């Protein structure tokens, strides 16, 4: 009887392994894909808004009053709609997009009513510029980063934002772009900038929303239940404002004070107000107090005397050295509050450590508390809250 050759044994072993491998269920990767046209769901008008009361059956289509539908598309899909929106012949999409980018950078769009490009909106202040920007945006492949770079490196943006009496009289709203933009930062940016200057801002990306510190609203006592805010721990409490949990019934108060919309309706263009409440937020809100405490600890390491420390904090906040008068006022503030904190150690400890945490080893609490007050003032300056 012939013995099986080594190659036959290896072949059998290979076949057995392939059978075992075939029996192993591999991982599945879910994908989102549109159904074929013949399997698409039927859509009906809901009578009086009730999904239980079906009216006439309707089909997907293009808003042809804005731009003609593409040729040869009988039953359009979402992909067809996306292609229609970014068609280089579409006169609206690119113009609306670049106008909103311009608004983000300059404060006011070339069309001031960025939410209304129709007959009820304002005419563009610079129509030729709007057309050129739109065609340039399309030409570069709708590259948003490249477009933002184009705006922030332009002569219009890099101008001095100082307002002379003549400019204020001739062009108070700066529609003629005779000076650089000067606008208050958005609600999220105001908070994020304070944390960034203080060395606290987290660069972590993605993930679920977080709950940064906020004043105790007393909602549990008023309404009962788990309504009060439970602050996130660790790095999450310092994440960017973009990740903040938002409830329409209980919006994050400091951002609402700085005109963040409540999300009850879609807001294309935010209002910008200046109120005393905003100054109270940047002076007293737990986030800004904690940022001031952290900034004070950075300032403490910058030198041995108050003048050097205050100068370092000023430069960190405003990216320029302080003038002689500015530094003199900060030093006087420091000396004034230090006298008080030197007499009350418990008050100094609270100002320097609550809510940030224990002070650095061997730190003078009176100095640290006084620097915290100075840092709090720096974070409340017009120059740090405004983009100019």
Secondary structure by P-SEA (a helix, b strand, c coil): cccccaaaaaaaaaaaaaaaaaacccbbbbbbbbcccccbbbbbcccccccccccbbbbbbccccccccccccccccaaaaaaaaaccccccaaaaaaaaaaaaacccccccccccccccccccccaaaaaaaaaaaaaacccaaaaaaaaaacccccccccccaaaaaaccccccccccccccccaaaaaaaaaaaaccccccccccbbbcccccccccccccccccbbbbccccccccccccccccccccccccccccccccccccbbbbbbcaaaaaaaaccaaaaaaaaaaaaaaaaccccaaaaaaaaaaaaccccccaaaaaaaaaaaaaaaaaaaacaaaaaaaaccccccccccccaaaaaaaaaaaaaaaacccccccc
